[in-house]
Amino acid sequence: MNFKDLFSGHSDLYLKARPHYPDVLFAWVAQQAPALDCVWDAGCGNGQASVALAKHFRHVIATDPSEKQVGNAIADPRVEYRNESAEHTSLAQHSADAVTVAQALHWFDLPAFIAEVRRVAKPGALLAAWCYANCSVTPGVDKVVAHLYDPILGEYWSPERRLVDEGYVSLEIPFAPVTAPAFEMRVDWNARQLLAYLTSWSAAQKYTRATGHDAIAAIADELVAAWGDAEQVKPVRWDLAIRAGRVIY
């Protein structure tokens, strides 16, 4: 199956520069699951969410259509990586207590994925899909990042990005809704680490390929000026948007 592989070309950077999801998110997923035998992490990428789920579930099956992403994924004895699309997997019927999608649902063929969730999920299983868009540091830094995000990189974002910006609210997920608490990602970074994260954006990579110029380098001085001491560590925050539902048969 064809898919938009926007991350394999910089999977090493993606692994190193992306923030980590809070542990309380995965504890909540485990609390909502009818059992803790098996969780399917769809669109697992480098396995960041997969290994976090392994702290709560006995078996994690993590799938991704990118062979390079799976090849660079974080090893864990409880995580089984499979190079498969989210729409067609080798998971057994009614085998998963929970299905998770971390920052990837907007890439899926949603009707085909929903059909696969129905096939794979146990009765009462939880589907939880989450995403995050822009970060927040200080008003000055946020202004520089916002200028990068839209005026500079706007046309280089894939159309699916609007689903992330809206927090997946327009997606039709035909399962019994489950309301999730508010979750926030937070990391303590210096300016260099934030610039590495911005470089990992798919639109930044696409911009470089299309123009031959580095959009992050172009705004780096302005961002550092807004930051102050570039080596000073500051909290960087993202709000997580979550769509969750229970699969009822």
N, C-alpha and C positions, 0 to 999 in steps of 0.2 A: 504494500500500500504506500502511495506517495504521501509525504508529510513535509511540512516546512521545518527543515533542520537549520535553525539559526544559531545553534550553540556549539555544535561539534567543532567548528573551526577555532573556538577559544574556550574549550571545555576546561583546560587547566586553569585559566584565569577565572572562569565561572566558579570553579570549586574553591579557589583561594579568596575571592573577593566578595562573595555573597554573604549577607548576614544570616544568622541562624534563627530558626523559629524557637519560641519559648517552650520550655519543658511542660508548662501547665497546659499548653494546647494539646499535646499528645496524651497527657493524663486525662484530659476531658474526653478525647476520642475513646480512650480505653474504658472510661466510666460509662459512656453511652453505648458501647458495643454489648451485644447479648452474651458474648463469651470472648475469651482472649486467646483462642487457638490459632487463628490465622487472620492477617490483614493484608489486603492487596493495595500497594502503593503504585498508582497508575501515573505514567509520565514521570518516573522517578528521577530522571536526570542523573546527577552525580551521587544520588543516594542520601542526601542530607536528611530528608524527612524519614527515609527508610530506616536508617540506623537509630534515629530517635524513637521510632515506633517499636524497634526491637527491645527497648527497655520495658515495654508494657505487654507485648504480644509474644507468644511462643514461636511463631513462624511469620516472617514477613516475605511476601512475594512481591518483588519490585520489578516493574516492566517499563521499558522505554524503547522507542523505535530506533534511537541513535546508538549504533554499535560503539562509537567512540565514547559517548557519555557513560554507557554501561561499563566499558573497559576502564574508565577512570574512576568508577564509583568506589565509595568507601567500603572496605571489606568489614564484614561482621558475621559471626557464625550463625546468627539467627536470620540473616537476610539472604534470600535466594534471588539473584538477578536474572532476568530473562529479557533478551533482545526481541521485544514484541510490541506491537502497537496496542493502544488502549482499547481499540475497537474490536480486536480479534486476539484473544489470549489462549494459552493452554491451561488456564486454571480450571479445576474441576467444577462441575455444576454444584451450586449451593455449598460452596466451600469456605467463603470468606465471612468473617464476623463484622468486618468493617472494610470500607473502600475509601482511600484518601487520594486527593489530588492536590499537590502543592505547586501553585503558580504555573499550572499547565492546562487547566480545563479549557481555556480559550483557544488552544490549538486543536482540540479534539473535534471529530465529527460527532456532535452531541447526540443525535438520535441513535447512532450506531453504538456509542459508548453507553448510553442508558440501557439499550438492549443487552449489552454485555454485562452490565451491573446486575440487571434482573436475572441473568443466567447464573452469574457467579455468586451472588450474595445469598447468605442464609436468610430465612425469615426473620425479620426484625433487625437486620444488619444496618449499620449506619453508613451513609455516604457523606463525606465531609470534603468540600473543595474550598480552598482559600487562595487569596491573592493579595498582593500589596503593590501600591503604586509609588508615589513620591515620598521621600523621606523629609524629616524635619530636623533642623539643627539649631540655627538662629535665624532671625528675620533676614539678616544680610546674606548669609550663606544660602538660605532657601530661595532668595531672589535670583542669585546666580544660577542655581540648579534649575529653577523654573524657566529661565531664559534659555538654558541649554535644552531642556526637555521639549519645548514647543517651537519657538522661533527658529532655533538652529536645527534640531533633529526631527521636528514635526513630520515632515514628509517622508522620513526614513523609518518611521514606526510602521509595523504591519497593521492592517485594518483591525485585526483581532485585538490590538492593544486597547481599543476603546472599551472592551469588555472588562479589562483590568481596571481602567480608570473609573468605571462605574461600579466596581465591586461585584460584578456578575449579577446585578439585580435584574437584568432583562432576560436572563437565561431561564428557559422553562425546564424545571427539574420536577418530574411527576411523582415525587415521593412525599410521604407525610412530613411536613416541615418540622425541623428541630431548631429551636432558637439557641444560638451559641452565645456565650458571654463575650465581652469585649476582650480581645487579645492584642498585645502590642509587642512588636519586635524592638529590641534595643541593643545597640552595640556601643562600645566606647572606642572611638577611632580618632586618629589625627587626620590632618588634611590629606596627606598622601594616601591613606587608606580609603578615604572617601573618593578620591580621584580614581583609584583602582576600581572601585565599585562602579563608578560612572563609565569607565572604560569597558566594563563587562556588559553594558547595555547592548542589546541586539541592534538598536538603531545607531549607536555609536560605531559599532563594527561595520554596519552597512554604509554609513556615511564615509568612513575611511576608504572602503572598497570603491565607492562610487566617485569620490572626489580626489582621492589621493592625499587628503589632509586629515589631521587628527583634531577632531572637534574638542576633545577633552584638553589637549595641550593649548588650544586657543583660549579656553576660559580658565586655565589653571592659575594664572597670576591674579586674576580678578577674584577667584574663589579663595586663594590663600590670603589676599588682602582683607577679604571679608571675614576670614577665619581668625586672623591675628597671628599669633605664634603658630606656625605650621606644625610644630611638633606637639603642641598642646592637645591633650586628649579631651574630646567633647562627646556627650551622649548624642547618638544619632537614632532617631525613632521612625518607625513605620507602623501605621494602623493596619491590622489584618482584617480583610473583609471575608466573611465565611458564609457559604451556602451549605446547609446540611439538611438531610432528610433520612427518614427511616423507610427501608424497603419492606413493604407489607404485602403478603400474598393472600 
